[in-house]
Amino acid sequence: MIDLSADPPPPSSETPRMPRRQMLLAALCGLIGGAGGAWTIVSLAGPAGRNQAADSIAAVEPADGSGAFVDLATVGPTVTVSIGRSGRYAVTVGATIAYGSSDDGVLSQGGAMSFEATGANQIPPSLDRAARSFLSLSGIDVPFSVTQPFASTTVLADLRPGRTTFTAKYRAEGGSPVPVFFSDRTILVTPLA
């Protein structure tokens, strides 16, 4: 877990240094955008006393085909923040998803990444708060695969003050015998005014 509540002091030279929050978001956008993705720098500066938190896991792991949101073999990523008085936070989840057709040339498959909140706030994972990829095709002569970076941001309001843990959860869809894999998984929790 990375705590981004304060920027490091500027270096002694006169060249300004990019704050850690901006560097992390730039890296996050690169992971979500893939090797050919666009990079962007966004300032996450907020009122004093607010905190942002981010975590990532690079491991490539499959989700089971139960159709429910589950943990992968490596749970998370997970971050814990102290919810402030505003009770408004943005939660961004993102990953690279990979799935494909079976030998019969039929594909109706995909997956989703959401999050669960525990602690002072209890929020179950949901497709309404998920990054999702789904493809349905038939009549394809040869097997093929889909590899796609994806991300989604959800704004939560009226959260109760107190320590809340946000954990990414995963869902495989379609019931195909071909596994749905997730990699380069990230979560970013940002306070809002």
N, C-alpha and C positions, 0 to 999 in steps of 0.2 A: 504494500500500500504506500502511496506517495501522498504526503500532505503538502498542499500548495497554498497554505494560508498566508505565507509571507514570501516575498521575493528575496533572493540573496542580495547582499550589499553589492553596489556596482564595483567593477574592477578599478584599480588605481589609475589606469590610463584614462584619457579623455574620451575614448570610444565607448558609447553606451552599450550595455549588455542587454540582450533580450531577456525579459523576466521568465522564470521557470514555467509559469502558467502558459505563456505564449509558445515556448519551446515545446511543451508537452502537447498542446493542442495541434501545433504544426505536425508533430510526429504522429499523433492520432489520426489526423486527416490523411497523412501519407499511408498509414497502415490500412485505413478504410478504403482509400482510393486505389490501393494496389500499386504495383510498380509503375504503371502509367498514369496514376491518379494525379489530380491537381493538388497543389499545396496551398494552404492559406494560413494566415496568422490573424487570430482574433484575440482581442484583449478580454480577459475574464476578470478584470479588476472590479471589485465590489466594495461595499462599505467595510470599514475596519471591523474586525472580529468575525467576519464571515470566513468560511473555509470551503475549498474545493478539494475533491479527492478523485484519484484515478488509479486504475490498475489494469494490467493486461497479462494475457497468457498466450504464448505462441504455439503451444502443442496442437497437433492435428488429431482430433478425436471424434468418433462417431456418436450420434444420438441414437437411442433405441427407437424402435418403430411403434411405440405404444400410443402415439398421438397425444401424449400428455407432456407438459413441461417438466423436464428432469435435469439433474446434474449430469455433467460428463464425468469421465474418469478423474480428471483434474477439475475439482469444483471451482466455480467462479468464472471470471474474476470477481472479487469482492472488495467493497470499500465501506468504511464506517465513518459517518459524519455526525456532528452535533447539530441538530436542526435548530435554527435560530427562530426569533420571534415572528419573522415574516411568514414562516411556514411555506414558502414557495421555493421549489428547487427544480432544476432541469436535470433529467437523467438521460444520458446518451449511451446506447449500446451499439456495438458494431463488431463485425467479424467477416471473414471470408468463408463462404459456404461452397461445398463441392458435392455434386450428386450426378447421377447419370442413368441412362437407360439400361434395361436388362437385354438379354440376347434376342428377345422376341420383338424388339423395336418399339415397345410401348413405354411411354414415360408419362407418368402423372405423379409428380413427386416434388418435394421441396422441404423447406424447414424454416423455423422462426427462432429468434433470440429475443427474450424478454428479460424481466428482472423481478425479483421478490424482495420486499422490504420486511425486516424483522426488527424487534426492539421496541422503541417508543411508538413506531408506526408499523402496522401490519398490512401489507399489500401483496396479494398473490400475483404470480405471473399471468399475463393475459395477451391474447392477440391484439387487443386494443392498444397495448403498450409494447409493441414488438417490431423489430426489423424482420422482414419476411421476404422469402424468395419462393416462388412456386411456378412450375411449368407443366403443362399438360399437352402432349402431342401423341399422335399415333401414325402408323403407316411409314415409319422411318425404316429404311432398309439396313442400316448398319448401326451398331451401338454408338452412343456418343455421351459426352459429359458436359456439365455446366459448372464453371467456377466463377463465382461472382462476389465481389466485396459489397457489403450492405451495411446500413446504419439507420438508426431512428432515434429521435429525441422526443421525450415526453415531459411536459411541464406538469408538476404536481403542486397543488395548492392546498391550504388548510392542514398542513402536516403539524402534528403535535411536537412541541419542543422536546429535545432529548436525543440521546444517541440512537441512531438508526443505521442498520447494516443493509446495504444493497448488494444482492448476489445475482449474477447473470444465470438464466435458466434457458434450456434448449428444447426444441420440439422437432421431431421428424414427421413429415406428412406424406400421405399418398399410399402407404402400405407396400411400396415396391421392395423387392428383395435386395436392391442395391442400397448400401448404406448412405446416410447423409453425414458428411464430415464438416466440422467447424474448426477454423484455425485463426490465429492472429486476433483473438477475442479481446475486446476492450470495454471498459465501463468508465464513464466520467460523470460525476455528480457535482453540479454547480449551483450555488445559492443565487436566488433572484431577489430583487428589491420588492 
